Amino acid sequence: MKNTVPLQLPITYLKPVKRNTITHEFDSGSQAEIIPPQESDDHLLEASKLLRQGIQQQQAGELITAMKSLQQSLGLFQAVGDLEKQAQVLSFLGLLTYSSGDYKGAISYSQQCLSLLNNTSDLALQMQALSHLGNAYRHLNDHNKAIEFLEKCLKITQQLQDKRSQVAALNNLGLVYKALGKFTQAIQYQQQSLEIVRELKDHWGEEQVLKNLGNAWYALNNYPKAIAYYEQCVVLSRSLKNVRSASQVLKNLGNACYALSDYTKAIKYYEDRLQLAKEIQDKRIEEQSLGNLVVACEALGDYKKAITYYEERLLLARNMKDRRSEEEVLTRLKDAYKALGDYAKAMQYEQGTSSNS
């Protein structure tokens, strides 16, 4: 990869990407350190203004405008030769590109940041750049490099006694080991992360770590353990009104219960997810939930209830103009009615119609 600042990124298409990583976000407390007091030089004043603006835009989720502001800020700091401020902007650009899924861009920016910090003792900035590098390499499946950078990051968090950053580093190392299939090590790191995040009473961080622990135990096929963490997680998600996260965890809970052949409990979680999907008007999650419910009901041998969900899913597929789902549901409805011995009804669905049409 070229060691140049990728100023010509296709920033028109930047959008946040959801993932299980805990990142070093811009925080308002750090802005006082970022902005030099009373600069006399016009370039420095403008560069600092653009940097502050870029931070605010990133916090508001305006990634495209944040990228433009930060790139302009970087150019001005380069023009006046302020290496320390260049390193700060490069670290923020590393986070911004990582957040939008441009992992190679994140690596480029973060490496340049570290190269400028070689002769300084700004450990906090080094920690952030190392974190962005480790996370980006994980997504590019270069797990050895990811571990190398995240372990360096963890050492600095411990040196600085920065517990919030320790939570992130431990959680993210756990994610790398999970990606490597080393689930026991992943759980050890994330369990340490959970203890610290609870000490900090950081409920948003705790919710993320609980979800990741549930995922790790699920990957080990230890469904009771996975359920225990998922159940704690979904309580937090609901209290934080994090509906998207609650929806994902409810699906995982349903799947874990299904894997244990506890179909009644699986149905309860899938129904909870269906209700959430209706509340946020997410038709795709609604359709997925109905599909899960049908499978669980059929596993219980409750074809009448399965048919109720099939009918609902059919209406939804037609409303969404999803021809493929519609045809799949019609086929399954036909089979369900045959299982009940109602061949007349099965024939109606075979023709693509029902008495309700």
N, C-alpha and C positions, 0 to 999 in steps of 0.2 A: 504494500500500500504506500502511495506517495505521502511523504511527510510534509504536505502543504495544507494550508487552511482551505477547506472546500467551500469557498465563498459562493460558488455557483450551484448551490443545492436547489433541487426542485421544490422550493419552500411553499409553492402554491398548494401542494398536496399534503402538507403537514397536518397530522391529527393525532390526538393522544391514543396510545395503545395500552390496553389493560393487560396487566401481568401480575405475578405474585411477588415481584421484587419490592423491597423497601428501599427507596432512593433517598439521597441527600438532597432534599428540596431546598429552594431558596427560602430563607426565613427572614422576616422583617427585622429581627434582631441583628442580623449580620450586615444590614445595609449601612449602618452607621460606620462600620469598619471599611466597607467597600468605597464609600464616597469620601474623597479627601476634602478637608475643610477649606473653604474660601480659596479656591484655585484662582490665580490671577490670569492664567493663560486661557484664552478663548477656546482653544482646542480641548483642553482638559475639562473646562466647564461643560462643553457640549458632549464630550465623551462620557462624563459622569452622569449627565442628564439622561443620555440614551441608555446607559447601563441600568440606572434606576427604573427607567421606563420599561426596559426589556424584562426586568424582574417582575414588575407589576403586571405586565401583559402575560407572562408565563403563569403567574399565580391565578390569573383570570381565565386561563385555558386558551388564550389567544396566541397559539404557537407561531403562526405565520408572521404576525406583526412583531412578536417577541424576537424571532430569528432575525428579522430585518434590523431591529433596533440594536441588538447585540452585535451583529456583524458590522454595522456602522460605527458603534462604539469601539470595537476592536481595531478598525482601520484608523481611527483618530488616535488611539493610544499607541499604535504602531508608528504613526507619523511623528509623535513627540518622543518616542523611544522609552515609554514608561513600561518596563518589563513586568513589574509587579502587577499593574492593572491589566496588562495583556493576559497574564496567567489567570487572573480572576475571571475575566470575560471568557477565556477559553474553557475554563472549568464549567461555567454556566452553559456555554454552547454544547459541551459534552453531555450535560444533563438534558438539555432541550432536545438534541438529536436522538439521544437514547429514548426519551419519553415518546418520541414520534415514530420509533421503530427503525431509525437509520443508524444501525449499530456500527457500520464502518465509519460513518461520520463521527459518531461518539468516540470511537477509538482514536481517530485522527486528531480531534480537538484535545482529548485528554492526554495523549502522548506529547503534544506540543506544550500543553500546560506543564507537564512534569519536566520537560526539557528546560523550560524557563525557570523552574524552581530549584534546579540543581544547586545553585549557590545561595539559596535562601533557607531560612528555618521555618517557613510557613507550613507547619505540620497539618493544620486543618485543611488547607487547600490541597496538599498532597493526598490526604486521606480521601477527600471528595473525588479527586481525579482517579485514584486507584480503585475506588468503588465503581465509578462509571466504566472503567476499563474491564474490571472483573465481570460486571453484569453484562456488558456488551459481548465479551468473549463467550459467556455462557450461551447467549442466544445464537451465536455463530458456531456453537458446538465445539469450541476449542476449550475443553474443560480444564486441561492442565494449566493453560495461561490464566483462565478464570480463577482457579484456586490460588495460583501464585500471587495475583494482584489482590485478591480478597484477603488472603492471609497477611499480606503487608498492610493492607487497610486495617485489619483487626488489631494488629500490633500497635498501630498509631492510636486507634481509639482507646486502647488500654493505657498507653503512655499518657494520653491527654485526659484519661478518666472521663471520657465522653460516653456516658451510658446509652444515650439515645442512638449514637452512631454504632455502638457495640451491638445493639439490637439489630440494626440493619445488616452489619457485617456478618453476624452469626446466622441470621435468617438466610442471607443470600448465599453463604457457604453451604448451608443445608440444601438449598435449591440445586447447587452444582452437583453435590454428592447424590442427590436424588436422580438428577439427569444421568449420572454415571451408573445408576442402579445400585449404589451403595446406600441403601435405605437406613441401615442402623446408624451409620455416621451422620446421615442427614438429620435423623431424629435427635441425635445427641446435640448437634449444633442448635437446632431449632428449640429444643427443650431449654437450653441455656438462654436463648433469646427470649423465650416466654417468661422465664423467671425475672429477667431484668425489666422487660416491658411492663409486667405487672407491678413491679416495684415502682416504676415511673408513673403508674396509673394512666398509661397511654392506651386508651380503649381502641383507637383506630389501628395502632400498631399491633395490639393484642389480637384483634379480630383477624388480621392478616396472618400472624404467626399460627394461630389456632387452625386456620384453614389449611395452611401448609403442613402442619403436623397431621391433620386428618388425611390429607392427600398422601403423605408418606406411609402412614399405617395402612391406608387403603391399598397402596402399591405392594405392600407386604402381605396382602390378603388377610390382614388382621382387622376384620370388619368391626368387631365390638370396640376396639380401641379407636378406630377411625370414627365410628358413630359418637363415641364419648367426646372427642374433640369437635366434631362437626356440630353437635348439639350445643356445646358451649359457644361456638362461633355464631350460630344462627340467632341465639339470644342476644348477643352483642350487636349483630348486624341489624336486628330489628330495633334495638334501643337507639342505635346510631342513625336509624332511618336509611340505612344503606341497602335499598331494596334490591339492586342488581346483585350484590354479593349474597344477600339472603336467598335469592332465587337460585343461584349457582349451588350454594351449600345444601339447600333443600333437595335439589336434584341428586347431589352426591349422597345425601342421607337416604333417599329413596332407593338408590342403586345399591348401597351397602346393605340395607334391610332386605332387598330383593335377593342379594347374593347369599344371605343367611336363610333364605326361604321364609322370611317373616313378611309375607305378602300384605297382611293387614296393615302393618306399620308402614310398609313401603307406600301403600295407597294413601295413607294419611299425609305423608310428606309430599307426595306428588300432587295431592289435592290442595295442600297449602301453597305449593308452587303455582298451581293453576290459578288460584285466587290472586296471588301477587301479580301474575302476568296480566290478569284482567284489570287490576288496579292501575298498572302502568301502561296498559293498552299496548302490550307487546304481543302481536299476533303470532310471531314465530315461536316464542317461548310457550305461548298458550297451546299451540299445535303440538310442540314437543311434549308438553305435560300430558296432554290428552293421549298421545301415543304411548307414553310410559304407563298411564293409568290402564289403558286397554290391556297391555301385556301383563300387568300385575293382576288385573281382574280375571283374565283368562287362566293365569297360573293357579288362581283360587278355584277355578271352575265356575266362576260367576259370570256366565255369558250374558245374562240379562243386563247386568250393570256395564259389562264391556260394550254391549250394543248401544247403551245410552251415550257412552263416551265416543263411540264410533260415529253416531249420528251427529253429535256436536262437532266432531272433527271434520265430518263431511261438509257441514254448513260453513265452517271456517275456511276449508280449502276452496270451496266455491266462491266465498266472499273475497278470498285473496287471489282468485283466478289462478290457483296452483293446480294445473291439470294433472300433474304427476301424482301429487298427494291424493287428489280426488279419485283417480283410478285405483290407487293402492287401497284406499279406504273402502271403495265399492267392492273390491275383491275380498277384502277381509270381512266385510259385513255379510257377504254371501256365504262365506265359510262359517261365520258365527251362527247364522240362522240355520244352516244345515246341521250344525252341532246340536241345536235345539230341536231339530226335527221339523222346522217350519220351512218346508221346501217352496211353498208358494211365495213367501217373502224373499227367500234366497233367489228365486227366479226373477223377481222384480229388480233386485240389485244387479243381477247378472245382465239385465237389459239397461242398466244405468239409471233406473228410476226407482222411486219408492212411493208408497201410498201418501206420503206427506208432500211429495213434489207437486 
